[in-house]
Amino acid sequence: MALHAKQDNPMPQHIAIIMDGNGRWAKKRLLPRTAGHAAGAETFRKIALYCREIGVKYLTVYAFSTENWKRPQEEVSKIMSLMKDYLLEAIRDMQKNHVRINFFGDLSALSPELQALAAEAGKESEIYADSQVNMCINYGSRDEILRAARKWASHCAQTGEDPDSLTADSFSRLLYSGDIPDPDLIIRPGGELRISNFLLWQAAYAELYFTDVLWPDFDERELDKAIEAFQARNRRYGGI
């Protein structure tokens, strides 16, 4: 598919997406919510590959939040099954796609099988540097910030370092995203106008883009529209 966003304007280096609307997509079609998650998983595959094609180096997706465990067990099981399928495909197609797979979140709550697949995908894809997909699984931004604060407190207790020596940059490195740039653009399909505990620290200067399009219907052209909106904005970072 041809790129519609203007290539002579700055492309976002890092795009983050809240993949919202799977359940409502299924309900509109009188299908079970699990069918919506299956359709959303296919959209994720397409968008991840398209980001690589157009030169977006980092894609971060909100796959499963710390609050999503409250959903019906059947729905949670389906989401975990879809994650397993994706990781198996990512491992199988790694040499063709050249995408590095990374994870944000506490994976210890996942099944041993999923934990092993995540570790394998992460380890085997370390050699790829041009394109990276960050999957937020059992992730919540407040938990992430608390985790980083505890790491800093533990470091100071063990080393005697002055807690006041902490800077914004050094704190950022304690987050799951510590070795990559903050997102330039955060996209939320599905019509909701909030970021729902997603990348709260990293979103400080991100451009936000909301659309009523439900995630399973979010295609390459919809991503182009989001990028075009990003390219039309003047990012001043607090300046004039």
Buried (B, 14 or more C-beta within 10 A) or exposed (E): EEBBBEEEEEBBBBBBBBBBBBBBBBEEEEBBBBBBBBBBBEBBBBBBBBBBEBEBBBBBBBBBBBEBEEBEEEBBEBBBBBBBEBBEEBBEEBEEBBBBBBBBBBBEEBEEEBBEBBEBBBEBBEEBEEBBBBBBBBBBBEBBBEBBEEBBEEBBEEEEEEEEEBEEEEBBEBBBBEEBEBBBBBBBBBEEEEBBBBBBBBBEEBBBBBBEBBBBBBBBEBBBBBBBBBBEEEEEEEEE
